[in-house]
Amino acid sequence: MKVTQASSLRGIGSDIGESVLNKLASHRATLQAELARHVTMKYTPHLIFHLDDSIERGARVIEILQEIETPRGDDK
């Protein structure tokens, strides 16, 4: 089984994200069966899908840090 990842899912709308999650969830059993065929394990883990928002959270932290570093006026 070949798995590819989109170059960037960053900033996708919640509707699109929900649509992707629904598609993955609807095909979970098939994906899990394929995983079991290609990976040697006593038990195949139950697959759970969720959107990863760590990129957005990290970008927000960087924004906040840049705001702190930037002088807000001519208070020298």
C-alpha positions in Angstrom: 0.0 0.0 0.0 1.4 3.4 -1.0 0.5 6.4 1.2 1.0 9.9 0.0 0.5 13.2 1.8 -0.6 16.4 0.3 2.1 19.0 0.2 0.2 21.2 2.6 -3.1 20.8 4.4 -2.4 23.9 6.3 -5.3 26.4 6.5 -7.9 24.1 5.1 -11.4 25.0 6.1 -13.2 23.1 8.8 -15.7 21.8 6.3 -13.0 20.3 4.1 -11.2 18.9 7.2 -14.4 17.3 8.4 -15.0 15.9 4.9 -11.5 14.4 4.9 -12.0 12.9 8.4 -15.3 11.4 7.4 -13.8 9.8 4.3 -10.9 8.4 6.3 -13.3 7.1 9.0 -15.6 5.5 6.4 -12.5 3.6 5.0 -10.9 2.9 8.3 -11.6 -0.9 8.3 -10.1 -1.2 4.8 -7.1 0.8 5.7 -6.6 -1.1 8.9 -6.8 -4.4 7.0 -4.2 -3.3 4.5 -2.0 -2.2 7.4 -2.4 -5.6 9.0 -1.3 -7.3 5.7 1.9 -5.2 5.4 3.0 -4.9 9.1 3.8 -7.9 11.2 2.1 -7.4 14.6 0.2 -9.6 17.0 -2.7 -7.1 17.0 -3.3 -4.3 14.5 -4.1 -1.0 16.3 -7.5 0.6 15.9 -7.0 3.6 13.6 -8.2 6.9 14.7 -8.0 10.0 12.5 -7.9 13.7 13.6 -6.7 17.0 12.2 -3.4 18.2 13.4 -3.5 21.9 14.2 0.1 22.1 15.6 1.3 24.1 12.6 -1.3 26.8 13.2 -0.6 26.8 16.9 3.1 27.1 16.3 2.6 29.9 13.8 0.5 31.8 16.4 3.2 31.4 19.0 5.8 32.8 16.6 3.4 35.8 15.9 3.1 36.5 19.6 6.9 36.3 20.1 7.4 38.7 17.1 4.9 41.1 18.6 6.8 41.1 21.9 10.1 41.8 20.2 8.7 44.6 18.0 8.7 48.0 19.7 5.2 49.4 20.0 6.3 53.1 19.8 9.1 55.5 20.1 9.7 54.6 23.8 13.4 54.4 23.6 
